[in-house]
Amino acid sequence: MALLIESSRAYGRGLLRGIAAYAQEQGDWSLRHQEMTINADPPSWLSRWKGHGVLVRAETPKMIEAIQGLGLPVIDLRCWRSAGKIPGFDTEPASVVKLAVDHLRDRGYTQFGFCGFGGANYSDRRLSEMRKYVRSLGHDVVAYESPGPVHATTFDAEQSGMLDEDGLGRWLKSLAKPVGVLACNDIRAQQLLNACHECNIHVPDEIAVVGVDNDDVICPLCSPPLTSVEPNTEKIGYEAAAMLDQMMADEKVPAELTWVPARRIVVRGSTDSIPVDDAEFTKAYRFIRENACRGVSVQDVADAVPMSRRSLERRMRTYLDQSPSDLIASIRLARIKELLETTSQPLKKIARLTGFNYDEHMAKFFKKLTGVPPGHYRRKHRLETITDDEIDP
């Protein structure tokens, strides 16, 4: 099987991990990976290659023509020019939007923006879904897309954004603030954060920014670090490989697009704010976010501000519609889920990292809030085998 997928981006690397997991299960797959950029033309060896199937991220007409000319089973994981011609998998835009907007709403934002690339199909899809979802909530979306060529490749779209600093700056200055903005991907979000810095717009107090892809290189490089929606690329890669296996066994597969929901939102500094003019509440909120996984109590929070416990409870209810103990629990739960999904740490270590003295206490807490034991949750959400010491109490 030929893998024409870039490893320079987190999205492509996730796809490759999922494909590798499926291939390891089969035992007899031989994978030929071509390192490439996402907008590359077909490699010179492809026309002479005698293989059995192809998994590709195709953006150029030459690539589409080349893979169709092979006469082999092919699945496209870019899903743009090949739509309706080749089976494909992509991240469901509605799930991306819902994760981002719900996160911003949880932070208290009622004004929403979208920043994208004109002509990029993934940007257009996400903007369309955001308008539908936000309007269903009784709000509207203020959008800006840097002008770009029709049917722009990913590289062309991102270059158009780099060259549009003045237009982006004018749009940012025009926004009513505070506002929560979804960028079409992490590259666009990084451009947006840089423009905020140039315009002396404070992030996240004036503008909260959410990206898409959760790129493990780009997000930490942003200032502040970027909150981002993480697509389920490993699942996409795994399921695409399984479908390719069916096609190679002469099973008929329609040339349709399969949507896979985004996995989660990873919260970092670019949205770590509540848009309220209350210094004591803001201090309490930040203390909870920074210390919830250290096992702090509500009284610890009240003592740290300082503020009476009654006042703390009242303000949390007013601004967040939840109690301080609910907020502490939700942050701890989110961290446990993240560690279960993304690491192979044993439950004892996860308990220590989230403020529990014993893994049994953590497991009871988790099951009470989710309805399932942590080991079951991990098995459902990860492809890897659970280690032997992870036994549900």
WOBELHU-V711240 format. One record per pair of residues at least 24 apart in sequence whose C-alpha atoms are under 6 Angstrom apart, sorted by the first residue. I is the first residue (numbers start at 1). J is the second residue. D is the distance in Angstrom with one decimal. If there is no record, write none. Layout:
[[I:J:D] [I:J:D]]
This chain:
[[1:31:5.0] [1:52:5.8] [1:53:4.9] [1:54:5.5] [2:31:6.0] [2:32:4.8] [2:33:6.0] [2:54:4.8] [3:32:5.9] [3:33:4.6] [3:55:5.1] [3:56:6.0] [4:34:5.4] [4:56:4.6] [5:56:5.6] [5:57:5.5] [6:35:5.7] [6:36:5.0] [6:37:5.4] [6:38:5.7] [10:215:4.9] [14:233:4.9] [14:234:5.0] [15:233:5.0] [15:234:5.1] [15:237:4.3] [17:234:5.9] [18:234:4.0] [18:235:6.0] [18:237:4.3] [18:238:4.3] [19:237:4.8] [19:238:4.9] [19:241:5.6] [22:238:5.5] [73:247:5.9] [84:255:5.4] [84:256:6.0] [85:255:5.6] [86:255:4.7] [87:255:4.1] [87:256:4.9] [87:257:5.9] [88:257:4.7] [89:257:5.6] [89:258:4.7] [89:259:6.0] [90:259:5.3] [91:259:5.6] [91:260:5.0] [91:261:5.8] [92:259:4.9] [92:260:5.3] [92:261:4.9] [93:126:5.3] [94:129:5.6] [95:261:5.5] [95:262:5.7] [96:262:5.7] [97:130:5.6] [107:274:5.2] [108:274:5.9] [111:179:4.9] [112:141:5.2] [112:179:5.5] [112:180:4.9] [112:181:5.7] [113:141:5.1] [113:142:4.6] [113:143:5.5] [113:181:4.4] [114:143:4.6] [114:181:5.3] [114:182:4.9] [114:183:5.8] [115:143:5.9] [115:144:5.0] [115:145:5.7] [115:183:4.7] [116:145:4.5] [116:183:5.8] [116:184:5.0] [117:145:4.8] [117:146:5.1] [117:157:5.7] [118:145:5.0] [118:146:5.5] [118:147:5.0] [118:148:5.1] [119:148:5.7] [119:149:5.8] [119:150:4.6] [119:151:5.2] [119:152:5.3] [120:152:5.4] [123:184:5.1] [169:195:5.9] [177:206:5.6] [178:206:4.5] [178:207:5.7] [179:207:5.1] [180:207:5.7] [180:208:4.7] [181:209:5.0] [182:210:4.8] [183:211:5.0] [185:211:5.0] [185:212:4.2] [186:211:4.6] [186:212:5.2] [204:270:5.2] [204:271:5.4] [204:273:5.9] [208:270:5.7] [208:271:4.7] [209:270:5.5] [209:271:6.0] [224:269:5.3] [224:270:5.4] [225:268:5.6] [225:269:5.2] [225:270:5.9] [226:268:5.5] [226:270:5.1] [227:266:5.7] [227:267:4.6] [227:268:4.5] [227:270:5.7] [228:265:5.7] [228:266:5.4] [229:264:5.9] [229:265:4.3] [230:263:5.6] [230:264:5.4] [230:265:5.8] [231:262:4.1] [231:263:5.2] [232:262:5.3] [232:263:4.9] [292:328:5.2] [293:332:5.5] [293:354:4.2] [293:355:4.9] [294:355:4.4] [295:355:4.2] [340:378:5.4] [341:378:5.9] [341:381:5.9] [341:382:5.8] [346:390:5.8] [347:390:6.0]]
